[in-house]
Amino acid sequence: MSGYVEAVSQSLKDAIFSLGANFLAQGKYDKALTIFDGLLALDPDYLSASIAVGEVLLINAQYDQALDRFNALIDHGVRDGRIYMGAAKAYSLLGQHDEAKKIVQSILNGDIPATKAEVYAAKMISES
C-alpha cells in the first residue's frame, strides 16, 4: 500500500508541476511561481520545481535571487546541467561574464552532466 500511495503522491506532484509549466509557457509568471513555490512547500526536494523557480526569477529580472537559488542547489551537490546553465545565465545577466564562462567551460569539458541541448547552448555562449 505504501508504494501505491507514493506513486499517487508523485503523480499528483507531477500534475501540479505540469500546471506550473503551462502557466510559465503562457507567460503567466506570477501564477507559475505560485504553483512552483506551493509544490516546493509540499516537497522541498522536487528538483524541477526548484529549477523552474530560478528560471522564473531570471525572467522577472531578479538575477541575484535566481543566482542564489541555483548556487544553493550547486552547494548541495546537485549536478544537473539545467542548474549550471541557470547559474551561468544569472552571472552573465549580472555582468559577471568570467564566472559565466567558467561554468560554460565546465559543461563543455564534460565536468557537469548536461543534455545535448545544454551542451549546444554552452557552446553557443562560449563562441559569443
DRENNUTI-816901 format. One record per atom (N, C-alpha, C, CB): residue number from 1; residue in three letters; atom name; x, y negated, z. Coordinates in Angstrom, 3 decimals. Glycine has a CB too. Layout:
BEGIN
> NUM/ALA/CA/X/Y/Z
...
***
This chain:
BEGIN
> 1/MET/N/0.813/1.193/0.000
> 1/MET/CA/0.000/0.000/0.000
> 1/MET/C/0.860/-1.261/0.000
> 1/MET/CB/-0.927/0.004/1.195
> 2/SER/N/1.970/-1.230/0.732
> 2/SER/CA/2.840/-2.396/0.819
> 2/SER/C/3.375/-2.784/-0.560
> 2/SER/CB/4.002/-2.123/1.782
> 3/GLY/N/3.767/-1.799/-1.367
> 3/GLY/CA/4.260/-2.079/-2.710
> 3/GLY/C/3.199/-2.726/-3.578
> 3/GLY/CB/4.749/-0.808/-3.361
> 4/TYR/N/1.958/-2.290/-3.411
> 4/TYR/CA/0.844/-2.861/-4.170
> 4/TYR/C/0.642/-4.329/-3.782
> 4/TYR/CB/-0.459/-2.051/-3.925
> 5/VAL/N/0.648/-4.611/-2.492
> 5/VAL/CA/0.468/-5.979/-2.009
> 5/VAL/C/1.596/-6.872/-2.523
> 5/VAL/CB/0.416/-6.009/-0.464
> 6/GLU/N/2.820/-6.366/-2.508
> 6/GLU/CA/3.954/-7.144/-3.018
> 6/GLU/C/3.805/-7.412/-4.510
> 6/GLU/CB/5.276/-6.411/-2.746
> 7/ALA/N/3.334/-6.415/-5.265
> 7/ALA/CA/3.150/-6.590/-6.706
> 7/ALA/C/2.071/-7.625/-6.993
> 7/ALA/CB/2.791/-5.254/-7.370
> 8/VAL/N/0.973/-7.569/-6.245
> 8/VAL/CA/-0.098/-8.551/-6.422
> 8/VAL/C/0.403/-9.933/-6.033
> 8/VAL/CB/-1.343/-8.171/-5.584
> 9/SER/N/1.135/-10.001/-4.930
> 9/SER/CA/1.675/-11.277/-4.472
> 9/SER/C/2.602/-11.872/-5.531
> 9/SER/CB/2.426/-11.099/-3.138
> 10/GLN/N/3.471/-11.056/-6.114
> 10/GLN/CA/4.379/-11.541/-7.148
> 10/GLN/C/3.597/-11.976/-8.384
> 10/GLN/CB/5.405/-10.456/-7.518
> 11/SER/N/2.582/-11.221/-8.758
> 11/SER/CA/1.752/-11.595/-9.908
> 11/SER/C/1.064/-12.933/-9.683
> 11/SER/CB/0.708/-10.514/-10.186
> 12/LEU/N/0.583/-13.142/-8.462
> 12/LEU/CA/-0.064/-14.406/-8.136
> 12/LEU/C/0.935/-15.560/-8.212
> 12/LEU/CB/-0.697/-14.340/-6.740
> 13/LYS/N/2.124/-15.358/-7.667
> 13/LYS/CA/3.152/-16.407/-7.732
> 13/LYS/C/3.536/-16.697/-9.181
> 13/LYS/CB/4.403/-15.993/-6.924
> 14/ASP/N/3.640/-15.654/-9.989
> 14/ASP/CA/3.971/-15.855/-11.400
> 14/ASP/C/2.868/-16.633/-12.122
> 14/ASP/CB/4.199/-14.501/-12.091
> 15/ALA/N/1.608/-16.357/-11.761
> 15/ALA/CA/0.489/-17.086/-12.370
> 15/ALA/C/0.527/-18.553/-11.952
> 15/ALA/CB/-0.864/-16.449/-11.970
> 16/ILE/N/0.840/-18.820/-10.695
> 16/ILE/CA/0.956/-20.201/-10.219
> 16/ILE/C/2.096/-20.911/-10.947
> 16/ILE/CB/1.189/-20.235/-8.685
> 17/PHE/N/3.227/-20.207/-11.104
> 17/PHE/CA/4.353/-20.802/-11.825
> 17/PHE/C/3.947/-21.146/-13.263
> 17/PHE/CB/5.567/-19.840/-11.824
> 18/SER/N/3.223/-20.238/-13.915
> 18/SER/CA/2.776/-20.478/-15.296
> 18/SER/C/1.901/-21.721/-15.382
> 18/SER/CB/2.009/-19.261/-15.832
> 19/LEU/N/1.057/-21.920/-14.379
> 19/LEU/CA/0.224/-23.121/-14.346
> 19/LEU/C/1.105/-24.369/-14.285
> 19/LEU/CB/-0.745/-23.081/-13.137
> 20/GLY/N/2.106/-24.338/-13.413
> 20/GLY/CA/3.029/-25.466/-13.327
> 20/GLY/C/3.786/-25.685/-14.625
> 20/GLY/CB/4.010/-25.252/-12.196
> 21/ALA/N/4.213/-24.589/-15.251
> 21/ALA/CA/4.936/-24.686/-16.523
> 21/ALA/C/4.041/-25.283/-17.611
> 21/ALA/CB/5.448/-23.297/-16.960
> 22/ASN/N/2.765/-24.946/-17.582
> 22/ASN/CA/1.831/-25.527/-18.558
> 22/ASN/C/1.681/-27.027/-18.344
> 22/ASN/CB/0.456/-24.844/-18.464
> 23/PHE/N/1.559/-27.442/-17.084
> 23/PHE/CA/1.495/-28.884/-16.805
> 23/PHE/C/2.772/-29.576/-17.270
> 23/PHE/CB/1.271/-29.139/-15.296
> 24/LEU/N/3.904/-28.939/-17.042
> 24/LEU/CA/5.187/-29.501/-17.466
> 24/LEU/C/5.216/-29.671/-18.982
> 24/LEU/CB/6.355/-28.602/-17.005
> 25/ALA/N/4.788/-28.645/-19.702
> 25/ALA/CA/4.772/-28.688/-21.170
> 25/ALA/C/3.814/-29.766/-21.692
> 25/ALA/CB/4.371/-27.316/-21.736
> 26/GLN/N/2.764/-30.059/-20.931
> 26/GLN/CA/1.791/-31.078/-21.330
> 26/GLN/C/2.223/-32.494/-20.930
> 26/GLN/CB/0.437/-30.766/-20.715
> 27/GLY/N/3.368/-32.583/-20.244
> 27/GLY/CA/3.848/-33.888/-19.810
> 27/GLY/C/3.173/-34.387/-18.544
> 27/GLY/CB/3.648/-34.883/-20.900
> 28/LYS/N/2.490/-33.506/-17.839
> 28/LYS/CA/1.828/-33.868/-16.576
> 28/LYS/C/2.789/-33.529/-15.441
> 28/LYS/CB/0.443/-33.112/-16.399
> 29/TYR/N/3.819/-34.357/-15.321
> 29/TYR/CA/4.941/-34.051/-14.442
> 29/TYR/C/4.572/-34.065/-12.961
> 29/TYR/CB/6.049/-35.028/-14.686
> 30/ASP/N/3.709/-34.987/-12.555
> 30/ASP/CA/3.309/-35.015/-11.140
> 30/ASP/C/2.550/-33.756/-10.759
> 30/ASP/CB/2.447/-36.249/-10.848
> 31/LYS/N/1.654/-33.316/-11.639
> 31/LYS/CA/0.907/-32.086/-11.373
> 31/LYS/C/1.842/-30.885/-11.346
> 31/LYS/CB/-0.189/-31.880/-12.430
> 32/ALA/N/2.782/-30.847/-12.287
> 32/ALA/CA/3.744/-29.737/-12.334
> 32/ALA/C/4.557/-29.700/-11.051
> 32/ALA/CB/4.681/-29.868/-13.558
> 33/LEU/N/5.024/-30.862/-10.616
> 33/LEU/CA/5.829/-30.941/-9.401
> 33/LEU/C/5.036/-30.472/-8.182
> 33/LEU/CB/6.327/-32.373/-9.186
> 34/THR/N/3.770/-30.852/-8.123
> 34/THR/CA/2.916/-30.417/-7.017
> 34/THR/C/2.779/-28.897/-7.005
> 34/THR/CB/1.529/-31.074/-7.116
> 35/ILE/N/2.582/-28.307/-8.180
> 35/ILE/CA/2.456/-26.847/-8.277
> 35/ILE/C/3.762/-26.176/-7.855
> 35/ILE/CB/2.075/-26.424/-9.720
> 36/PHE/N/4.884/-26.641/-8.388
> 36/PHE/CA/6.173/-26.018/-8.071
> 36/PHE/C/6.522/-26.172/-6.590
> 36/PHE/CB/7.282/-26.627/-8.934
> 37/ASP/N/6.266/-27.345/-6.024
> 37/ASP/CA/6.524/-27.547/-4.596
> 37/ASP/C/5.637/-26.639/-3.742
> 37/ASP/CB/6.294/-29.019/-4.214
> 38/GLY/N/4.376/-26.500/-4.145
> 38/GLY/CA/3.473/-25.604/-3.427
> 38/GLY/C/3.928/-24.166/-3.496
> 38/GLY/CB/2.075/-25.717/-3.976
> 39/LEU/N/4.401/-23.772/-4.657
> 39/LEU/CA/4.913/-22.408/-4.824
> 39/LEU/C/6.139/-22.184/-3.949
> 39/LEU/CB/5.257/-22.134/-6.300
> 40/LEU/N/7.007/-23.175/-3.874
> 40/LEU/CA/8.191/-23.056/-3.023
> 40/LEU/C/7.830/-23.041/-1.542
> 40/LEU/CB/9.154/-24.198/-3.306
> 41/ALA/N/6.707/-23.653/-1.182
> 41/ALA/CA/6.243/-23.569/0.204
> 41/ALA/C/5.826/-22.126/0.529
> 41/ALA/CB/5.056/-24.550/0.446
> 42/LEU/N/5.271/-21.434/-0.464
> 42/LEU/CA/4.894/-20.025/-0.289
> 42/LEU/C/6.108/-19.109/-0.313
> 42/LEU/CB/3.912/-19.602/-1.375
> 43/ASP/N/7.042/-19.422/-1.212
> 43/ASP/CA/8.212/-18.571/-1.394
> 43/ASP/C/9.419/-19.451/-1.713
> 43/ASP/CB/7.973/-17.522/-2.524
> 44/PRO/N/10.182/-19.852/-0.684
> 44/PRO/CA/11.328/-20.738/-0.900
> 44/PRO/C/12.405/-20.144/-1.810
> 44/PRO/CB/11.941/-21.091/0.423
> 45/ASP/N/12.365/-18.834/-2.033
> 45/ASP/CA/13.375/-18.183/-2.861
> 45/ASP/C/12.936/-18.007/-4.316
> 45/ASP/CB/13.719/-16.841/-2.275
> 46/TYR/N/11.824/-18.595/-4.708
> 46/TYR/CA/11.333/-18.459/-6.087
> 46/TYR/C/12.220/-19.341/-6.976
> 46/TYR/CB/9.797/-18.872/-6.208
> 47/LEU/N/13.229/-18.722/-7.570
> 47/LEU/CA/14.280/-19.449/-8.280
> 47/LEU/C/13.755/-20.305/-9.429
> 47/LEU/CB/15.293/-18.477/-8.809
> 48/SER/N/12.898/-19.753/-10.251
> 48/SER/CA/12.405/-20.517/-11.403
> 48/SER/C/11.668/-21.784/-10.979
> 48/SER/CB/11.484/-19.650/-12.249
> 49/ALA/N/10.934/-21.718/-9.866
> 49/ALA/CA/10.240/-22.911/-9.378
> 49/ALA/C/11.240/-23.949/-8.887
> 49/ALA/CB/9.259/-22.544/-8.251
> 50/SER/N/12.282/-23.497/-8.223
> 50/SER/CA/13.297/-24.427/-7.732
> 50/SER/C/14.006/-25.119/-8.895
> 50/SER/CB/14.318/-23.690/-6.850
> 51/ILE/N/14.327/-24.355/-9.920
> 51/ILE/CA/14.954/-24.936/-11.109
> 51/ILE/C/13.993/-25.909/-11.785
> 51/ILE/CB/15.385/-23.828/-12.100
> 52/ALA/N/12.718/-25.531/-11.873
> 52/ALA/CA/11.720/-26.391/-12.512
> 52/ALA/C/11.579/-27.715/-11.773
> 52/ALA/CB/10.366/-25.681/-12.574
> 53/VAL/N/11.646/-27.702/-10.444
> 53/VAL/CA/11.601/-28.951/-9.678
> 53/VAL/C/12.774/-29.837/-10.093
> 53/VAL/CB/11.640/-28.670/-8.143
> 54/GLY/N/13.957/-29.247/-10.217
> 54/GLY/CA/15.119/-30.007/-10.659
> 54/GLY/C/14.917/-30.613/-12.036
> 54/GLY/CB/16.341/-29.126/-10.665
> 55/GLU/N/14.316/-29.839/-12.936
> 55/GLU/CA/14.058/-30.339/-14.292
> 55/GLU/C/13.059/-31.499/-14.274
> 55/GLU/CB/13.529/-29.204/-15.188
> 56/VAL/N/12.013/-31.376/-13.457
> 56/VAL/CA/11.035/-32.465/-13.346
> 56/VAL/C/11.705/-33.715/-12.773
> 56/VAL/CB/9.834/-32.038/-12.455
> 57/LEU/N/12.557/-33.528/-11.794
> 57/LEU/CA/13.275/-34.672/-11.234
> 57/LEU/C/14.137/-35.348/-12.299
> 57/LEU/CB/14.148/-34.230/-10.047
> 58/LEU/N/14.777/-34.571/-13.167
> 58/LEU/CA/15.557/-35.160/-14.262
> 58/LEU/C/14.652/-35.968/-15.189
> 58/LEU/CB/16.292/-34.058/-15.061
> 59/ILE/N/13.506/-35.389/-15.535
> 59/ILE/CA/12.564/-36.073/-16.426
> 59/ILE/C/12.094/-37.380/-15.805
> 59/ILE/CB/11.356/-35.170/-16.736
> 60/ASN/N/11.894/-37.365/-14.496
> 60/ASN/CA/11.429/-38.562/-13.790
> 60/ASN/C/12.565/-39.521/-13.437
> 60/ASN/CB/10.699/-38.160/-12.527
> 61/ALA/N/13.749/-39.289/-14.008
> 61/ALA/CA/14.928/-40.141/-13.799
> 61/ALA/C/15.364/-40.197/-12.338
> 61/ALA/CB/14.645/-41.545/-14.293
> 62/GLN/N/15.096/-39.150/-11.594
> 62/GLN/CA/15.547/-39.022/-10.211
> 62/GLN/C/16.801/-38.133/-10.216
> 62/GLN/CB/14.409/-38.417/-9.282
> 63/TYR/N/17.836/-38.666/-10.834
> 63/TYR/CA/19.036/-37.883/-11.118
> 63/TYR/C/19.760/-37.409/-9.859
> 63/TYR/CB/19.978/-38.694/-11.961
> 64/ASP/N/19.861/-38.280/-8.863
> 64/ASP/CA/20.540/-37.885/-7.622
> 64/ASP/C/19.822/-36.716/-6.947
> 64/ASP/CB/20.622/-39.079/-6.654
> 65/GLN/N/18.487/-36.810/-6.880
> 65/GLN/CA/17.717/-35.738/-6.249
> 65/GLN/C/17.820/-34.445/-7.046
> 65/GLN/CB/16.250/-36.149/-6.104
> 66/ALA/N/17.805/-34.560/-8.365
> 66/ALA/CA/17.945/-33.373/-9.213
> 66/ALA/C/19.310/-32.724/-8.986
> 66/ALA/CB/17.764/-33.742/-10.708
> 67/LEU/N/20.342/-33.551/-8.960
> 67/LEU/CA/21.687/-33.036/-8.738
> 67/LEU/C/21.788/-32.355/-7.373
> 67/LEU/CB/22.718/-34.168/-8.848
> 68/ASP/N/21.185/-32.965/-6.357
> 68/ASP/CA/21.182/-32.347/-5.028
> 68/ASP/C/20.518/-30.975/-5.070
> 68/ASP/CB/20.463/-33.252/-4.013
> 69/ARG/N/19.405/-30.871/-5.780
> 69/ARG/CA/18.679/-29.603/-5.890
> 69/ARG/C/19.559/-28.547/-6.557
> 69/ARG/CB/17.365/-29.792/-6.689
> 70/PHE/N/20.156/-28.910/-7.708
> 70/PHE/CA/20.978/-27.946/-8.432
> 70/PHE/C/22.224/-27.561/-7.628
> 70/PHE/CB/21.385/-28.518/-9.793
> 71/ASN/N/22.858/-28.556/-7.011
> 71/ASN/CA/24.062/-28.261/-6.223
> 71/ASN/C/23.757/-27.409/-4.996
> 71/ASN/CB/24.731/-29.554/-5.790
> 72/ALA/N/22.577/-27.592/-4.397
> 72/ALA/CA/22.194/-26.748/-3.258
> 72/ALA/C/22.093/-25.288/-3.693
> 72/ALA/CB/20.846/-27.222/-2.651
> 73/LEU/N/21.544/-25.056/-4.872
> 73/LEU/CA/21.452/-23.688/-5.387
> 73/LEU/C/22.846/-23.129/-5.678
> 73/LEU/CB/20.581/-23.647/-6.663
> 74/ILE/N/23.689/-23.954/-6.269
> 74/ILE/CA/25.063/-23.526/-6.560
> 74/ILE/C/25.794/-23.212/-5.257
> 74/ILE/CB/25.826/-24.621/-7.360
> 75/ASP/N/25.631/-24.069/-4.252
> 75/ASP/CA/26.285/-23.872/-2.954
> 75/ASP/C/25.820/-22.592/-2.267
> 75/ASP/CB/26.020/-25.066/-2.047
> 76/HIS/N/24.605/-22.161/-2.580
> 76/HIS/CA/24.083/-20.910/-2.013
> 76/HIS/C/24.508/-19.697/-2.837
> 76/HIS/CB/22.553/-20.965/-1.924
> 77/GLY/N/25.366/-19.919/-3.815
> 77/GLY/CA/25.915/-18.815/-4.588
> 77/GLY/C/25.041/-18.322/-5.717
> 77/GLY/CB/26.194/-17.699/-3.698
> 78/VAL/N/24.024/-19.078/-6.086
> 78/VAL/CA/23.151/-18.670/-7.189
> 78/VAL/C/23.873/-18.974/-8.496
> 78/VAL/CB/21.758/-19.403/-7.127
> 79/ARG/N/24.080/-17.941/-9.281
> 79/ARG/CA/24.799/-18.088/-10.548
> 79/ARG/C/23.813/-17.857/-11.686
> 79/ARG/CB/26.009/-17.092/-10.641
> 80/ASP/N/23.330/-18.951/-12.227
> 80/ASP/CA/22.328/-18.915/-13.285
> 80/ASP/C/22.615/-20.098/-14.200
> 80/ASP/CB/20.854/-18.966/-12.706
> 81/GLY/N/22.700/-19.842/-15.476
> 81/GLY/CA/23.037/-20.892/-16.421
> 81/GLY/C/22.099/-22.085/-16.383
> 81/GLY/CB/23.055/-20.336/-17.787
> 82/ARG/N/20.818/-21.842/-16.080
> 82/ARG/CA/19.855/-22.946/-16.022
> 82/ARG/C/20.228/-23.949/-14.942
> 82/ARG/CB/18.445/-22.412/-15.769
> 83/ILE/N/20.734/-23.445/-13.835
> 83/ILE/CA/21.122/-24.319/-12.723
> 83/ILE/C/22.331/-25.157/-13.119
> 83/ILE/CB/21.434/-23.490/-11.452
> 84/TYR/N/23.317/-24.509/-13.697
> 84/TYR/CA/24.542/-25.220/-14.069
> 84/TYR/C/24.288/-26.224/-15.191
> 84/TYR/CB/25.624/-24.224/-14.495
> 85/MET/N/23.435/-25.870/-16.157
> 85/MET/CA/23.094/-26.831/-17.206
> 85/MET/C/22.331/-28.006/-16.616
> 85/MET/CB/22.264/-26.159/-18.317
> 86/GLY/N/21.456/-27.744/-15.650
> 86/GLY/CA/20.740/-28.831/-14.981
> 86/GLY/C/21.697/-29.760/-14.261
> 86/GLY/CB/19.721/-28.272/-13.997
> 87/ALA/N/22.665/-29.169/-13.564
> 87/ALA/CA/23.663/-29.983/-12.870
> 87/ALA/C/24.487/-30.791/-13.868
> 87/ALA/CB/24.585/-29.096/-12.016
> 88/ALA/N/24.867/-30.179/-14.977
> 88/ALA/CA/25.641/-30.893/-15.999
> 88/ALA/C/24.842/-32.070/-16.555
> 88/ALA/CB/26.044/-29.936/-17.141
> 89/LYS/N/23.547/-31.853/-16.813
> 89/LYS/CA/22.695/-32.950/-17.298
> 89/LYS/C/22.649/-34.083/-16.274
> 89/LYS/CB/21.260/-32.438/-17.593
> 90/ALA/N/22.449/-33.707/-15.010
> 90/ALA/CA/22.358/-34.730/-13.956
> 90/ALA/C/23.655/-35.515/-13.850
> 90/ALA/CB/22.024/-34.086/-12.600
> 91/TYR/N/24.782/-34.810/-13.833
> 91/TYR/CA/26.069/-35.512/-13.773
> 91/TYR/C/26.214/-36.468/-14.956
> 91/TYR/CB/27.239/-34.502/-13.757
> 92/SER/N/25.872/-35.990/-16.136
> 92/SER/CA/26.003/-36.812/-17.331
> 92/SER/C/25.111/-38.050/-17.250
> 92/SER/CB/25.659/-35.994/-18.576
> 93/LEU/N/23.868/-37.859/-16.815
> 93/LEU/CA/22.936/-38.985/-16.710
> 93/LEU/C/23.338/-39.970/-15.617
> 93/LEU/CB/21.531/-38.473/-16.441
> 94/LEU/N/24.107/-39.493/-14.653
> 94/LEU/CA/24.627/-40.368/-13.599
> 94/LEU/C/25.948/-41.027/-14.013
> 94/LEU/CB/24.825/-39.572/-12.302
> 95/GLY/N/26.405/-40.722/-15.229
> 95/GLY/CA/27.645/-41.305/-15.731
> 95/GLY/C/28.896/-40.582/-15.271
> 95/GLY/CB/27.729/-42.724/-15.318
> 96/GLN/N/28.736/-39.425/-14.654
> 96/GLN/CA/29.879/-38.645/-14.171
> 96/GLN/C/30.221/-37.571/-15.217
> 96/GLN/CB/29.564/-37.989/-12.771
> 97/HIS/N/30.700/-38.041/-16.349
> 97/HIS/CA/30.910/-37.179/-17.504
> 97/HIS/C/31.988/-36.125/-17.286
> 97/HIS/CB/31.267/-38.012/-18.690
> 98/ASP/N/33.020/-36.443/-16.511
> 98/ASP/CA/34.069/-35.447/-16.256
> 98/ASP/C/33.512/-34.250/-15.488
> 98/ASP/CB/35.234/-36.080/-15.471
> 99/GLU/N/32.639/-34.508/-14.523
> 99/GLU/CA/32.008/-33.411/-13.769
> 99/GLU/C/31.123/-32.573/-14.688
> 99/GLU/CB/31.171/-33.968/-12.587
> 100/ALA/N/30.377/-33.249/-15.554
> 100/ALA/CA/29.513/-32.541/-16.501
> 100/ALA/C/30.350/-31.656/-17.417
> 100/ALA/CB/28.680/-33.540/-17.334
> 101/LYS/N/31.471/-32.184/-17.896
> 101/LYS/CA/32.327/-31.420/-18.807
> 101/LYS/C/32.945/-30.200/-18.126
> 101/LYS/CB/33.431/-32.312/-19.358
> 102/LYS/N/33.277/-30.319/-16.833
> 102/LYS/CA/33.819/-29.167/-16.095
> 102/LYS/C/32.806/-28.021/-16.065
> 102/LYS/CB/34.203/-29.577/-14.650
> 103/ILE/N/31.556/-28.366/-15.804
> 103/ILE/CA/30.512/-27.341/-15.754
> 103/ILE/C/30.310/-26.727/-17.127
> 103/ILE/CB/29.191/-27.932/-15.237
> 104/VAL/N/30.233/-27.572/-18.131
> 104/VAL/CA/30.051/-27.079/-19.502
> 104/VAL/C/31.195/-26.147/-19.885
> 104/VAL/CB/29.964/-28.256/-20.502
> 105/GLN/N/32.408/-26.517/-19.532
> 105/GLN/CA/33.566/-25.678/-19.852
> 105/GLN/C/33.480/-24.331/-19.128
> 105/GLN/CB/34.875/-26.402/-19.476
> 106/SER/N/32.988/-24.337/-17.902
> 106/SER/CA/32.819/-23.079/-17.156
> 106/SER/C/31.837/-22.157/-17.862
> 106/SER/CB/32.335/-23.359/-15.721
> 107/ILE/N/30.786/-22.738/-18.415
> 107/ILE/CA/29.812/-21.942/-19.167
> 107/ILE/C/30.459/-21.390/-20.422
> 107/ILE/CB/28.568/-22.786/-19.529
> 108/LEU/N/31.193/-22.241/-21.137
> 108/LEU/CA/31.838/-21.805/-22.383
> 108/LEU/C/32.909/-20.744/-22.131
> 108/LEU/CB/32.460/-23.002/-23.101
> 109/ASN/N/33.570/-20.827/-20.977
> 109/ASN/CA/34.596/-19.838/-20.634
> 109/ASN/C/34.000/-18.509/-20.191
> 109/ASN/CB/35.490/-20.379/-19.540
> 110/GLY/N/32.679/-18.488/-19.980
> 110/GLY/CA/32.032/-17.268/-19.520
> 110/GLY/C/32.092/-17.084/-18.015
> 110/GLY/CB/32.653/-16.090/-20.184
> 111/ASP/N/32.495/-18.128/-17.297
> 111/ASP/CA/32.566/-18.053/-15.831
> 111/ASP/C/31.183/-18.070/-15.194
> 111/ASP/CB/33.397/-19.208/-15.283
> 112/ILE/N/30.216/-18.604/-15.915
> 112/ILE/CA/28.841/-18.720/-15.439
> 112/ILE/C/27.957/-17.885/-16.360
> 112/ILE/CB/28.367/-20.222/-15.399
> 113/PRO/N/27.149/-16.984/-15.790
> 113/PRO/CA/26.221/-16.229/-16.644
> 113/PRO/C/25.237/-17.193/-17.313
> 113/PRO/CB/25.453/-15.151/-15.814
> 114/ALA/N/25.141/-17.104/-18.618
> 114/ALA/CA/24.267/-18.016/-19.352
> 114/ALA/C/23.695/-17.307/-20.573
> 114/ALA/CB/25.031/-19.295/-19.774
> 115/THR/N/22.530/-17.751/-20.984
> 115/THR/CA/21.906/-17.217/-22.188
> 115/THR/C/22.630/-17.775/-23.417
> 115/THR/CB/20.386/-17.568/-22.229
> 116/LYS/N/22.351/-17.196/-24.557
> 116/LYS/CA/22.946/-17.703/-25.798
> 116/LYS/C/22.535/-19.155/-26.040
> 116/LYS/CB/22.529/-16.825/-26.997
> 117/ALA/N/21.298/-19.487/-25.704
> 117/ALA/CA/20.822/-20.860/-25.892
> 117/ALA/C/21.583/-21.827/-24.990
> 117/ALA/CB/19.313/-20.950/-25.608
> 118/GLU/N/21.851/-21.415/-23.763
> 118/GLU/CA/22.595/-22.278/-22.841
> 118/GLU/C/24.037/-22.441/-23.297
> 118/GLU/CB/22.555/-21.708/-21.415
> 119/VAL/N/24.629/-21.370/-23.797
> 119/VAL/CA/25.996/-21.452/-24.322
> 119/VAL/C/26.027/-22.369/-25.541
> 119/VAL/CB/26.535/-20.041/-24.691
> 120/TYR/N/25.029/-22.252/-26.398
> 120/TYR/CA/24.952/-23.127/-27.575
> 120/TYR/C/24.823/-24.589/-27.148
> 120/TYR/CB/23.759/-22.726/-28.475
> 121/ALA/N/23.936/-24.856/-26.184
> 121/ALA/CA/23.760/-26.227/-25.695
> 121/ALA/C/25.058/-26.740/-25.077
> 121/ALA/CB/22.611/-26.294/-24.662
> 122/ALA/N/25.740/-25.895/-24.324
> 122/ALA/CA/27.017/-26.290/-23.724
> 122/ALA/C/28.037/-26.613/-24.815
> 122/ALA/CB/27.554/-25.170/-22.800
> 123/LYS/N/28.033/-25.818/-25.865
> 123/LYS/CA/28.952/-26.065/-26.997
> 123/LYS/C/28.657/-27.404/-27.652
> 123/LYS/CB/28.845/-24.936/-28.045
> 124/MET/N/27.373/-27.698/-27.853
> 124/MET/CA/26.988/-28.973/-28.462
> 124/MET/C/27.418/-30.149/-27.579
> 124/MET/CB/25.465/-29.015/-28.703
> 125/ILE/N/27.259/-29.988/-26.266
> 125/ILE/CA/27.653/-31.054/-25.344
> 125/ILE/C/29.169/-31.249/-25.375
> 125/ILE/CB/27.183/-30.733/-23.906
> 126/SER/N/29.910/-30.156/-25.402
> 126/SER/CA/31.368/-30.266/-25.369
> 126/SER/C/31.931/-30.902/-26.634
> 126/SER/CB/31.985/-28.898/-25.171
> 127/GLU/N/31.196/-30.765/-27.735
> 127/GLU/CA/31.664/-31.323/-29.005
> 127/GLU/C/31.227/-32.764/-29.213
> 127/GLU/CB/31.166/-30.482/-30.149
> 128/SER/N/30.411/-33.269/-28.310
> 128/SER/CA/29.913/-34.651/-28.494
> 128/SER/C/30.835/-35.660/-27.834
> 128/SER/CB/28.491/-34.798/-27.919
***
